[in-house]
Amino acid sequence: MSTQTLTYDVFLSCSLTEAAVAELVQRALEEAGMDVFSVSRLEAGAGFQESLWRALAESSAVVAIVHPRQTLSSSIAVEVGAAMAWHKPVYVVHTESGNVRLPEYLGEFPTYPVSRIDDLVQAIARGSKPFSEEERSVLLAVYADMRIPTDKLLQEPAAVDDFARSFKQQCGTDISGERLVQELVRLRKRGLLPRLGR
């Protein structure tokens, strides 16, 4: 199995019954220039779960696609819970028009009916504003000072919190720890991260 790290702008979380809606959302996001992960990218078999969790960990945002009149799949609940733990922005797309009742834990997230996919795309794009050169320089300096590899940061929320605090102290900008780690992963993918000495 390949250990190449892939990063995504958006992770789509949905049940198989919402595959058609997921395809519409994915197409709209990709047309806006975003890399989108959907489970359809994976082949069943060994490593499926590991690849799914890696994609979730390395995605900048999560879009949960739900049908208000159907029982929410446990996989969506788990994926949204993981996104919350990693401080990722979560957006909800539902397949009904008008007032809908969603599970309580989804109530705190921005919610869009399928008819407003363009609004969803704009909201995600606003939330993924690129780093300035100054922010990127501080990010690399904090990374070199803390000497914690990105893979370890992805697995240790407390280390991510420390990283975000250090970044804010040095830069004065409040950016979520998850967003900082996401940028580190992008820089690593492009071969721009400094090597960490032992």
C-alpha positions in Angstrom: 0.0 0.0 0.0 1.3 3.5 -0.9 2.1 5.8 2.0 2.0 8.9 -0.2 0.1 11.7 1.6 -2.8 13.1 -0.2 -4.5 16.3 0.9 -8.0 17.4 0.1 -9.9 20.6 0.5 -13.1 18.8 1.3 -14.1 15.4 2.7 -17.6 14.3 1.7 -19.4 12.3 4.4 -22.5 10.6 3.2 -24.4 7.3 3.2 -24.7 5.3 0.0 -28.3 6.4 -0.4 -27.1 9.9 -0.9 -24.6 9.1 -3.6 -26.4 11.1 -6.3 -26.4 14.3 -4.1 -22.8 13.7 -3.2 -21.9 13.6 -6.8 -23.6 16.9 -7.4 -21.8 18.5 -4.5 -18.5 17.0 -5.5 -18.9 18.3 -9.1 -19.7 21.8 -7.8 -16.7 21.9 -5.5 -14.3 20.5 -8.1 -15.5 23.1 -10.7 -14.6 25.7 -8.1 -11.0 24.3 -8.1 -11.2 22.2 -4.9 -9.8 18.7 -4.3 -12.6 16.6 -3.0 -12.4 13.2 -1.3 -15.4 10.9 -1.5 -15.4 7.2 -0.6 -15.9 6.3 -4.2 -12.2 7.1 -4.6 -11.3 4.0 -2.5 -11.3 0.4 -3.4 -12.7 -2.1 -0.9 -10.2 -4.3 0.8 -7.2 -4.1 3.1 -6.3 -0.6 4.0 -9.8 0.8 3.2 -10.4 2.2 6.7 -6.9 3.5 7.1 -7.1 5.4 3.8 -10.5 6.8 4.8 -9.2 8.1 8.1 -6.1 9.5 6.6 -8.2 11.4 4.0 -10.4 12.7 6.8 -7.4 13.8 8.9 -5.8 15.6 6.0 -8.9 17.3 4.6 -9.5 21.0 5.3 -13.3 20.8 5.7 -16.0 18.2 6.0 -19.4 18.3 4.2 -22.0 15.9 5.6 -24.8 15.1 3.3 -27.9 14.0 5.1 -31.6 13.2 4.4 -33.6 14.6 7.3 -36.3 11.9 7.1 -33.8 9.0 7.2 -31.8 7.7 10.1 -28.3 9.2 10.0 -25.7 6.5 9.3 -23.3 5.9 12.1 -20.3 6.5 9.7 -21.5 10.1 9.2 -21.8 10.6 13.0 -18.3 9.2 13.6 -16.8 11.3 10.7 -18.4 14.5 11.9 -17.3 13.7 15.5 -13.7 13.3 14.3 -13.9 16.5 12.3 -15.1 18.3 15.5 -12.3 16.8 17.5 -9.8 18.0 14.9 -11.4 21.5 14.8 -12.3 21.2 11.2 -15.1 23.3 9.7 -18.2 21.2 9.1 -20.9 22.0 6.6 -24.2 20.2 6.3 -26.1 19.6 3.0 -29.7 18.3 3.3 -32.0 17.0 0.6 -35.2 18.7 1.7 -36.5 22.2 1.1 -38.0 24.4 3.8 -37.6 23.9 7.6 -35.9 20.6 8.4 -35.2 18.8 11.7 -31.6 17.5 11.9 -29.9 15.6 14.8 -29.0 18.1 17.5 -25.3 17.7 17.1 -25.5 18.9 13.5 -27.5 22.0 14.5 -24.3 24.1 15.3 -23.0 23.8 11.7 -23.9 25.9 8.6 -26.6 24.1 6.8 -27.6 24.3 3.1 -30.3 22.6 1.1 -29.1 21.0 -2.2 -30.6 24.0 -4.1 -28.0 26.3 -2.5 -24.8 24.3 -3.4 -23.3 27.6 -4.8 -23.6 29.2 -1.4 -21.9 26.2 0.2 -19.0 26.4 -2.3 -18.6 30.1 -1.6 -18.6 29.5 2.2 -15.9 26.8 1.9 -13.8 29.0 -0.4 -13.9 31.9 2.1 -12.8 29.6 4.9 -9.8 28.3 3.0 -8.0 31.7 2.3 -4.4 31.1 1.4 -1.6 31.8 3.9 0.3 35.1 3.5 4.1 34.8 3.0 4.6 36.1 6.6 2.2 33.5 8.0 3.9 30.8 6.1 7.4 31.9 7.3 6.2 31.9 10.9 4.5 28.5 10.4 7.8 27.0 9.1 9.8 28.6 12.0 7.3 27.2 14.6 7.6 23.8 12.9 11.4 23.9 13.1 11.3 25.0 16.7 8.8 22.5 17.9 10.4 19.6 16.0 7.2 17.6 15.8 6.7 15.7 12.5 3.3 16.4 10.7 2.3 12.7 11.1 2.6 13.0 14.8 0.8 16.3 14.9 -2.1 14.7 13.1 -2.4 12.1 15.8 -1.9 14.3 18.9 -4.6 17.1 19.4 -2.7 18.5 22.5 0.4 19.0 20.3 -1.7 20.7 17.7 -3.1 23.1 20.4 0.5 23.9 21.5 1.5 24.5 17.9 -1.4 26.9 17.4 -0.6 28.8 20.6 3.0 29.2 19.5 2.0 30.3 16.1 -0.4 32.9 17.4 2.3 34.3 19.9 4.8 34.7 17.1 2.5 35.8 14.3 -0.4 37.5 16.1 -2.9 35.7 13.8 -5.4 33.3 15.3 -5.6 30.3 12.9 -6.9 27.0 14.0 -4.4 24.3 14.7 -6.0 22.0 12.2 -5.6 24.6 9.5 -1.9 25.1 10.4 -1.3 21.3 10.2 -3.2 21.2 6.9 -0.8 23.8 5.5 2.2 21.9 6.8 0.9 18.8 5.0 0.5 20.8 1.8 4.1 22.1 2.2 5.4 18.6 2.9 3.7 17.3 -0.3 5.4 20.0 -2.3 8.8 19.3 -0.6 9.0 22.7 1.2 9.1 21.5 4.8 12.5 21.8 6.5 14.0 18.5 7.7 13.7 18.0 11.4 17.0 17.2 13.1 17.2 14.6 15.8 
